[in-house]
Amino acid sequence: MTKTGKRKLELPITPEEVPAVLKQLGEQVEAGVLSLGGKEIAVDEYDTFSVSFRQSKSGMRLRLKVKYAKPGEEADDQDDSDE
């Protein structure tokens, strides 16, 4: 099944958890499915995949975005600098 659209996930995280979460993300990406915060996101057919950790007044947050190519489009090898 071809996936389309975008999947986003934001979770609260502490700075101490960052190394373990990065390791977990790496292992899960190899398996093709991310499982975080009770949600699953397939990453086996992604066009763009990004992970960021952001500090805010309310604490740190993990932000994960997976974008799939539109039907009929090839995966874009260029960096999207407008996101």
C-alpha positions in Angstrom: 0.0 0.0 0.0 1.4 3.4 -1.0 1.3 6.0 1.8 0.5 9.7 1.1 0.3 12.9 3.1 2.0 13.8 6.3 2.2 12.3 9.8 3.2 14.4 12.7 3.8 13.6 16.3 4.8 15.8 19.3 5.7 14.5 22.7 7.0 16.0 25.9 10.5 14.8 26.7 13.2 15.7 29.2 16.8 16.5 28.1 18.0 13.4 29.9 15.7 11.2 27.7 17.1 12.5 24.4 19.9 9.9 24.0 17.7 7.0 24.7 14.9 8.3 22.4 17.4 8.8 19.6 18.6 5.2 20.0 15.0 4.0 20.1 14.1 6.0 16.9 17.1 4.5 15.0 16.2 1.0 15.9 12.5 1.6 15.0 13.4 3.2 11.7 15.3 0.1 10.7 12.2 -1.9 11.4 10.1 0.5 9.3 7.6 1.5 12.0 7.9 4.2 14.7 6.0 3.6 17.9 6.0 6.6 20.2 3.4 7.9 22.6 0.9 5.2 21.8 0.9 6.0 18.1 2.6 4.2 15.2 3.9 5.8 12.0 5.1 3.7 9.1 8.4 5.0 7.8 9.2 2.5 5.1 8.0 4.7 2.1 8.8 8.2 3.3 9.9 11.1 1.1 10.9 13.4 4.0 11.6 12.4 7.6 12.6 14.8 10.4 13.1 14.7 14.1 13.7 17.8 16.3 13.9 18.5 19.9 12.7 21.9 21.0 13.0 23.8 24.2 10.0 26.0 25.2 8.7 27.7 28.3 6.7 24.6 29.2 9.7 22.2 28.7 11.3 20.2 26.0 9.3 18.6 23.1 10.1 15.9 20.6 8.7 16.7 17.2 8.6 14.1 14.5 7.4 14.6 10.9 7.1 12.0 8.1 6.0 13.1 4.7 5.1 10.7 1.9 5.3 11.5 -1.8 2.1 12.3 -3.6 0.8 9.6 -5.9 2.6 9.7 -9.2 5.6 11.7 -7.8 9.0 10.3 -7.3 10.7 10.8 -4.0 12.4 14.2 -3.9 16.2 14.0 -3.4 16.5 17.8 -2.9 16.4 19.4 0.5 13.2 21.4 1.2 14.5 24.6 2.7 11.1 26.2 3.1 9.9 23.9 5.9 
